Amino acid sequence: MLTVNGVTRAFGTIRALDGVTFAVPRGQMTGFVGANGAGKTTAMRIIMRVLAEDSGAVTLDGAPVTPTAARRFGYMPEERGLYPKMSTAEQVAYLGMLHGLDRQTAEGRAIELLRLLDLADRAYDPVEKLSLGNQQRAQIAAALVHDPDVLILDEPFSGLDPMAVESVMRLLGGFAARGAAVLFSSHQLDLVERITDTLVIIAGGRILASGSRADLIAAHTRPRFALETGGDLTWVTDREEASDVIVGPQGVTFHADDAGAGRILRLAVDRGPVTRFGPVVPRLAEVFRDVVGGDSLPPSERDVRP
Amino acid sequence: MSVAEREQHPRGRGFGRRPRRRHRVYSPRPLPSGPFAEPPALGFVAATWLVAKRDMIATLRSKGFIISAVTMLVAVLVAFVVVAATNGSFSALGRIGGDIEDDVEATPVAVVAGAGVMGEGIEGIALIEVSSEDEAEALVRSGEVEAAVLAPADPGRSVRVMGDDDVPTDLVDALTVTPEVTLLNPPRLEEMARYWLSLVFGVLYLMMGATFGQMIAQNTVIEKQTRIVEILLAVVPARAMLAGKILGGSILAVGETVLLVAASYAGMVANHMTALLGLLTVPMWWYVAFFLVGFVMYAAMFTAAGAMVTRTEDLASASTPILLLVMAPYILVLALNGSPTAMAVMSFVPFTSPVAMPVRLVMGDAGVWQAVAALALLAAMTVLLVIASAKIYMNSVLQMGSRVRLGQALRGGTHT
């Protein structure tokens, strides 16, 4: 397990991280979410030891992470970078060799990773000739070539098409399944929701919530129900069992306890046929909104869908 | 056909066919499965060498480098062709290479017996004794001899010379009696030589230092600009990165210098400039030794300059002070090579010694111990500047954005 313990870091007068504490368990994918400028990148750079913390500590399986230990990690920085004139396979292999792999192993793994990322046909092209999405895949291959057991990936999915997202997810999932600790940041909350087991939410340099996805959702959302009938449902707004009622074109969603929800269902059945009734599976965006405050989210993430 | 080979040409058919690039095809290896293995260890030296090798390969593949390297080699060779063609009149080099025709076959000249001259042989001239003027004329006409020396028309006058279609200058010169001349203010014969040597060593130093120094700085900024430096520094220690950059650049710069020196050597051998060779051979290798140490110093400074900026556009302003230091020996030595005091001082000052000391060695103004002392001084300065550059590099290379100020880079403390 990788743990970040009370890490604080200031740039001049700005506190980028303020007592940041969270854990990245092995064998899981941990999603790191937060608005722009929340401190995700700074935290990741400190974990990688390319930046020093002012106070606090980073440990892996109980031992402090030294720069030498961090060299073993797989790292994808926020600012992507590869040599523009070097061929993709060549520089993935070069990074593998810098990690101590012998030449044949480094080259063999480089080409295999590029194949798994559907980039084999461009493997010998210089990076500057690749599209941004393909450069992104090359960057992922560069982070994985030395078979790291800790992955620190800053926005690995940004700019990828859905097929590429799938292949990257499969690849990272494989690392997690073998016992790697995988920390990745993303703004794509629906994606994070789909593939993570653990979540860390950061805002303004502080960790607002962290833990298993199920626990977070339970803690930060209230049970909601969706009800659809053929007729008008505005009457639900007036019931005291239901609160926070949202009337949509299809029907309504509302917050209520189980007993209250049952009473409303009975009332609806009395008024006519009910086409749909059930609990609304809460979405991560709601958790995020609850934790961070809706203002820091882009409008598209604020939609509450029944 | 392996998998990799098949995948290599997916657009091999139809239009849009691209010219095949020459590259080595990697044979794929399955990714590891099961538990993660202990990390393999890569030592400092191995990491440094990997970085140096990558930089060298990248440079050797760049068109700009190939063009400039070939141009310089050709320039040296052309210079020797010019020297050879104009040898007689080429003042300085001609003079110190005066016996340029030492090994050239001696000009055959017929001498009529009893001409009464030249009992001793003359350098560069092979005498063939003949019995009559007619015999001499026949030999000249047939081209067997260049010229013939005939007895004086009247006793008391000088000998006569017979040539075929042009005046046999060598012979006439050899027969001319030069009166003894005493000059009250004799010109220093080596003055021109000194000038030319300063020029050649200075230009070579300037070009190598500027070209390869800028190249190293450029490579450093590109790593910073593309942000790959962040990945690299997460893998290898900053010291290994810096050492690798200095090593790679120095190997190339010294390699090309050795190549140019070797070309000059070959040029002198081909032109039979034995005297010049005797004078220059040892100082030339001294020059290489000074350049080796001096370039490491510049390479470190250029790397530090590259690490202080984030965009290639800003590099010029950051590297100008170092460029001035590279130019200093060229300008100062060229301007002051007439003053023995100035030359003596410059031959010990670390920034000018790589040019000034070899010039003094050629002229015989400095002995081996002085060269060794100057080299030691230069090495000490290099060590100091490499330490300072390492500090600047480590403190600046991860600082993106505006140019890092020198004081801040030296004090630093943002990086572990």
HADDOCK unambig.tbl for C-alpha pairs under 7 A between the chains (distance, minus, plus):
assign (segid A and resid 48 and name CA) (segid B and resid 234 and name CA) 6.56 0.50 0.50
assign (segid A and resid 50 and name CA) (segid B and resid 234 and name CA) 6.30 0.50 0.50
assign (segid A and resid 51 and name CA) (segid B and resid 415 and name CA) 5.89 0.50 0.50
assign (segid A and resid 51 and name CA) (segid B and resid 416 and name CA) 6.89 0.50 0.50
assign (segid A and resid 52 and name CA) (segid B and resid 414 and name CA) 6.88 0.50 0.50
assign (segid A and resid 52 and name CA) (segid B and resid 415 and name CA) 6.07 0.50 0.50
assign (segid A and resid 52 and name CA) (segid B and resid 416 and name CA) 5.72 0.50 0.50
assign (segid A and resid 71 and name CA) (segid B and resid 234 and name CA) 5.50 0.50 0.50
assign (segid A and resid 71 and name CA) (segid B and resid 235 and name CA) 4.63 0.50 0.50
assign (segid A and resid 72 and name CA) (segid B and resid 39 and name CA) 6.63 0.50 0.50
assign (segid A and resid 75 and name CA) (segid B and resid 231 and name CA) 6.87 0.50 0.50
assign (segid A and resid 79 and name CA) (segid B and resid 227 and name CA) 6.10 0.50 0.50
assign (segid A and resid 80 and name CA) (segid B and resid 227 and name CA) 6.35 0.50 0.50
assign (segid A and resid 81 and name CA) (segid B and resid 226 and name CA) 4.76 0.50 0.50
assign (segid A and resid 81 and name CA) (segid B and resid 227 and name CA) 4.66 0.50 0.50
assign (segid A and resid 81 and name CA) (segid B and resid 228 and name CA) 4.09 0.50 0.50
assign (segid A and resid 82 and name CA) (segid B and resid 226 and name CA) 6.46 0.50 0.50
assign (segid A and resid 82 and name CA) (segid B and resid 228 and name CA) 5.17 0.50 0.50
assign (segid A and resid 83 and name CA) (segid B and resid 228 and name CA) 6.96 0.50 0.50
assign (segid A and resid 98 and name CA) (segid B and resid 47 and name CA) 6.20 0.50 0.50
assign (segid A and resid 98 and name CA) (segid B and resid 235 and name CA) 6.70 0.50 0.50
assign (segid A and resid 98 and name CA) (segid B and resid 236 and name CA) 6.93 0.50 0.50
assign (segid A and resid 99 and name CA) (segid B and resid 42 and name CA) 6.70 0.50 0.50
assign (segid A and resid 99 and name CA) (segid B and resid 235 and name CA) 6.36 0.50 0.50
assign (segid A and resid 100 and name CA) (segid B and resid 40 and name CA) 5.36 0.50 0.50
assign (segid A and resid 100 and name CA) (segid B and resid 41 and name CA) 5.63 0.50 0.50
assign (segid A and resid 100 and name CA) (segid B and resid 42 and name CA) 4.77 0.50 0.50
assign (segid A and resid 101 and name CA) (segid B and resid 40 and name CA) 6.86 0.50 0.50
assign (segid A and resid 105 and name CA) (segid B and resid 29 and name CA) 6.92 0.50 0.50
assign (segid A and resid 107 and name CA) (segid B and resid 26 and name CA) 5.77 0.50 0.50
assign (segid A and resid 108 and name CA) (segid B and resid 26 and name CA) 5.97 0.50 0.50
assign (segid A and resid 108 and name CA) (segid B and resid 27 and name CA) 5.34 0.50 0.50
assign (segid A and resid 108 and name CA) (segid B and resid 28 and name CA) 3.98 0.50 0.50
assign (segid A and resid 108 and name CA) (segid B and resid 29 and name CA) 4.39 0.50 0.50
assign (segid A and resid 109 and name CA) (segid B and resid 28 and name CA) 6.18 0.50 0.50
assign (segid A and resid 109 and name CA) (segid B and resid 29 and name CA) 5.35 0.50 0.50
assign (segid A and resid 109 and name CA) (segid B and resid 30 and name CA) 6.69 0.50 0.50
assign (segid A and resid 109 and name CA) (segid B and resid 31 and name CA) 6.12 0.50 0.50
assign (segid A and resid 111 and name CA) (segid B and resid 26 and name CA) 6.55 0.50 0.50
assign (segid A and resid 111 and name CA) (segid B and resid 28 and name CA) 5.53 0.50 0.50
assign (segid A and resid 112 and name CA) (segid B and resid 28 and name CA) 5.19 0.50 0.50
assign (segid A and resid 112 and name CA) (segid B and resid 29 and name CA) 6.19 0.50 0.50
assign (segid A and resid 112 and name CA) (segid B and resid 30 and name CA) 6.54 0.50 0.50
assign (segid A and resid 120 and name CA) (segid B and resid 7 and name CA) 6.44 0.50 0.50
assign (segid A and resid 121 and name CA) (segid B and resid 7 and name CA) 5.55 0.50 0.50
assign (segid A and resid 121 and name CA) (segid B and resid 8 and name CA) 5.43 0.50 0.50
assign (segid A and resid 121 and name CA) (segid B and resid 10 and name CA) 6.44 0.50 0.50
assign (segid A and resid 149 and name CA) (segid B and resid 36 and name CA) 6.31 0.50 0.50
assign (segid A and resid 178 and name CA) (segid B and resid 34 and name CA) 6.06 0.50 0.50
assign (segid A and resid 178 and name CA) (segid B and resid 35 and name CA) 6.16 0.50 0.50
